[in-house]
Amino acid sequence: MKRNESREDYLEAILQINNEGKAAKSIDVAVKLNFSKPSVSIAMKKLREEHLITVNDDGILLLTEEGRKIAQKTLEKHEFLTNFFIKIGVDPKMAEDEACEIEHSINEETFEKMKAYLSK
């Protein structure tokens, strides 16, 4: 997995956990992404160094403003692409997997044009 993809996946996972009404901890991210706890711990350290998350005294992961922007944009792409693929008849599991791959590679301009075109 490329660096940006990994970063976006971690941030997206934190946001998804928060959107479920839960406070995200490293173990929650590990479970959600099916990654090892040590791998997630290393990634969280890097995200802190990049000022994309903070961690409070209880070990709760908090998205910074910049981290939240990246997470929200990634999640928006993911949900849009997943729904689009399902609407055109792709198996939901495959649609989910494909969206996860494409969300990292589609540039912002292309994504916005795709949304505008499909909303006509």
C-alpha positions in Angstrom: 0.0 0.0 0.0 1.4 3.4 -0.9 2.0 6.0 1.8 -0.9 8.3 0.9 -3.3 5.4 0.6 -2.3 4.1 4.0 -2.6 7.5 5.6 -6.0 8.1 4.0 -7.3 4.6 5.1 -6.2 5.2 8.7 -7.8 8.7 8.8 -11.0 7.4 7.1 -11.2 4.5 9.6 -11.0 7.0 12.6 -13.7 9.1 11.0 -15.9 6.1 10.4 -15.5 4.9 14.0 -16.4 8.5 15.2 -19.4 8.5 12.8 -20.6 5.3 14.5 -20.8 7.3 17.8 -17.6 5.9 19.3 -14.3 7.3 20.4 -11.6 5.8 18.2 -8.6 4.0 19.8 -5.7 2.3 18.0 -7.3 -1.1 18.7 -10.5 0.0 17.1 -8.6 1.1 14.0 -6.7 -2.2 13.9 -9.9 -4.2 14.1 -11.7 -2.1 11.5 -8.8 -2.4 9.0 -7.8 -5.9 10.0 -4.2 -4.7 10.7 -2.0 -5.7 13.5 -1.9 -3.4 16.6 1.8 -2.8 16.2 1.3 -1.7 12.6 -1.4 0.7 13.7 0.7 2.1 16.5 3.5 2.9 14.1 1.0 4.6 11.7 -0.6 6.6 14.5 2.8 7.9 15.5 3.4 9.0 11.9 0.0 10.7 11.7 0.7 12.5 15.0 4.1 13.7 13.5 2.2 15.0 10.4 -0.2 16.8 12.7 -3.2 14.9 11.3 -4.2 13.4 14.6 -3.7 14.0 18.3 -4.1 11.4 21.1 -5.6 12.4 24.4 -4.6 10.9 27.8 -7.2 8.1 27.5 -5.6 7.0 24.2 -8.5 8.4 22.1 -7.5 9.4 18.6 -8.7 12.8 17.5 -8.5 14.1 14.0 -7.0 17.6 13.6 -8.7 20.0 11.2 -6.4 18.9 8.3 -6.8 15.2 9.2 -10.6 15.6 9.3 -10.6 17.2 5.8 -8.6 14.3 4.3 -10.8 11.7 6.1 -14.0 13.4 5.0 -12.9 13.7 1.3 -11.7 10.1 1.3 -14.9 8.8 2.8 -17.0 10.9 0.4 -15.2 9.3 -2.5 -15.5 5.9 -1.0 -19.2 6.1 -0.4 -19.9 7.8 -3.8 -18.0 5.2 -5.8 -19.4 2.3 -3.8 -23.0 3.4 -4.4 -22.3 4.1 -8.1 -20.8 0.7 -8.6 -23.7 -1.0 -6.8 -26.2 1.0 -8.9 -24.7 -0.2 -12.1 -24.9 -3.8 -10.9 -21.6 -4.6 -9.3 -21.7 -7.1 -6.4 -21.7 -5.0 -3.2 -18.5 -6.6 -1.8 -16.7 -6.1 -5.1 -18.1 -2.5 -5.3 -16.7 -1.8 -1.8 -13.3 -3.2 -2.6 -13.0 -1.4 -5.9 -14.1 1.9 -4.4 -11.4 1.5 -1.7 -8.8 1.2 -4.5 -10.1 4.0 -6.7 -10.7 6.5 -3.9 -7.0 6.9 -3.6 -6.1 7.3 -7.2 -8.9 9.5 -8.6 -7.9 13.2 -8.6 -10.1 15.8 -7.1 -11.0 17.5 -10.4 -12.0 14.2 -12.0 -14.1 13.2 -9.0 -16.0 16.5 -8.9 -16.7 16.3 -12.7 -17.9 12.7 -12.2 -20.3 13.8 -9.4 -21.5 16.7 -11.5 -22.1 14.5 -14.6 -23.9 11.8 -12.7 -26.2 14.3 -10.8 -27.7 15.5 -14.2 
